[in-house]
Amino acid sequence: MNILNSLRNLFIDFSTQGAFLAGEVPSIDCGEMVLPTVHSGYKQLEIIFFDFFTISENDVIVDVGCGKGRVFNYLLYKGLKNKMIGYEINELLAKKTRILRSEVKTY
């Protein structure tokens, strides 16, 4: 990842949520059933949500395994006002994500 891309990602994180959303969160599982939470890249999210799909204003966006909420963060940055619901198995991470993103319901 080049420095300009890193700075862009940091700008999007802080301009929308005031927090750094990249990085890895260790698994809550002591075994190997649950993988660590890793962040989604904004470049890839642009391709997925704006090149491959058209999101209408009535669509409800659900992110299973939402982690820190970076997918929702990017969609909010792009100006989407859709209902967004996140589900995260890591209860502590879900609580933190809920506090940062009042526009998104996190379970």
N, C-alpha and C positions, 0 to 999 in steps of 0.2 A: 504494500500500500504506500503510495507516495505521500509526501508531506502536505500537498494541497488537498488531497482527498481526506487526509486525517483532520486537517483544519476545518474543512467543510463539515465533516461529521460532528466535530466538537462544536462548531457554530450552531448546527441544527439542534443538537442535544441541549445546549445551554439557552438558546433563544426561545425554545418552546417549553422546556421543563426546568431549566436552571440546575441541571444535574448531568453528570457524565453517565451515559447509559451503555457504553461498550464494556467489554470484558466478560469474564466467565464467573459464574456463581457455582460453587461446589454442589454436588448432588446431595440430596437429603437422605439418600439410600446408602447404607454402609456396604451393600453388595454391588452388583452390577446391573440391577434392573432399571434404574433411573439414571440417565446421562446428565452431566453437568449442563447448566443453562449457559448458552453462548449467545452473543448478540447477532442480530441480523444486520447486514450491510445495507446502507441507504441506496447505494448504486443498484443492488439486486432488487430492493423493494420497488424502486422506480420501474424496473423492467417488469416485475410481476404485476404490480397494480395499475400501471399506466400504459404499458406496451401490450400486455396480453389480455387484460380485462378492462371493461368499462364499468365503473361503479356508479350506480344511479343514486339519487338523493334519498330514495326509500330503502336502499339496501341496509341490512344490519350486518356489521362486520364482527365476526367472532374469531378470536385467536386462542386456540387451545395450546397451552404451554406458553403463555404470553411473557413470562420472565419479567424483565424490567419495563416492558411495555414499549419497546423501541419501534415495533411495527405501528402501533397506534400513534406514537410520537411523530413518526414520519407522515402519516396520513393527516394528522392535525396540522403539521407544518405546511402540507400541500393545500390546506384550506378545507378539507372535508369536514362536514358537520354531522355525519351519519351517527346513528346509535352504534356504539362499540362496546363489546363485551369480551373480557379476557378471563380465561380460566388458567390458574397456576396451581400446581400440586404443592409447591413449597409455600407453606402458610406465611412464614416471615417475609418472604419476597413478595407475595401477593399483597400483604398489608402495606409494605413500603411502596409498591407500585400504585396501590389505591390512593395513598396520600399524595403522591406526586401528580397523578393524573385524575383530577376531579371530574373530567369530562367522560371518563371511561369507568364502567362497572367492572370490578375485578372480583372473581370468586376463587 
